[in-house]
Amino acid sequence: MFDRIASAIHDRQLGRWEKKRARGKQSFVWYRGALRWGGIMFVLTTITNVLVRHRELDWMLVVSALIACPLAGYLWARCIWFVNEHRFGYKAKQ
């Protein structure tokens, strides 16, 4: 019984990955990583520093977060790409 459920989940995840993969690696890395994940992290970092810690807006922190968050998102997305390529059995193109 659980094998059917696990197989159905894997098939659904594979279908979603194939759609993302069809758009290409660069699209995935830049859109989902640098812009989406990095952008969300930048906004959350800025909100946390201003509202929660009750600090004034430090422009050096904002600029460094604006550089670091998209860079971290880019690296995260590259790692996720290679993990999913391996997980779903695609040959890595070098």
N, C-alpha and C positions, 0 to 999 in steps of 0.2 A: 504494500500500500504506500509506504513512504517513498519507495523507489519511483513510483509514478509521479508523486508530488515533486520530488527533487528533479526528475526529468522534465516536468512541465515548467518548473522555475528556470532550469538551465536553458530550455528552448526559448522561453520568453526573453531571458537576458541575452541570449545569442542573437535573437531577432533585433533587439534594441541596439546591440553593439554593431550589427551589420549595417543598420541605418546610419549610425554615427561614422562607421568606417568608410561607408560609401562617399561621404563628403570629403574624406581625405585627412591625412595626419596633420597637415599644417592648419587646416580649419579647426580641427579638434583642439590642438595645442594652443592656438592663439585665442579662439573664441571661448572655449570651455575653461581653459586654464588661466591664461593671462587676463583676459577681460572679465569673464564671469567670476571665477573663483578669486582671482586677485582683486577685482573691483569690490566684491562683497567684503573681503578681508580688510581692504583699505577703509571702507565706510565704517565697518565695525570697530576697527582700531581707533579711528578718529572719534567716533561717538564715545567709545570707552574712555579715552583719554580726556575728553572735554566734559562729558556729563557725569560719568561715574566717579572719576578721580577729582572732579571739580578743579581742573587746571585750566589756565588760559590757553588759547590756541597757540601752540609753539610751531612756527613755520618750518623750523628745521626738522621737527618730528613729522610734520605733514609731508614735506618733500622726501624725507627718507622712507616713509611708509608708501608714498606714491611710487617709489622706485622698487622697494623691497617686495611689496605685496604682488604686483604683477610678475616679477621675476620668480617668486616662490610658486605662483600659480602656473607659470610656464613649465618650471621643473616638475611640479606635481603632475601636470597633464602628460608630459613626456613619459614619466614613470607609469602612469595609468595606461597609456597607450601600449607600452611594451608588456605590461602585466596582462592586459586583455588579449593582446596578440598571442601570447604564450598560452593563456587560459583556454582560448577558443581554437587553438591549433593552427594559427596562420603562420606562414613562414615570414620571418622578419626580413624586410628588404633593406639591404645595407647601402 
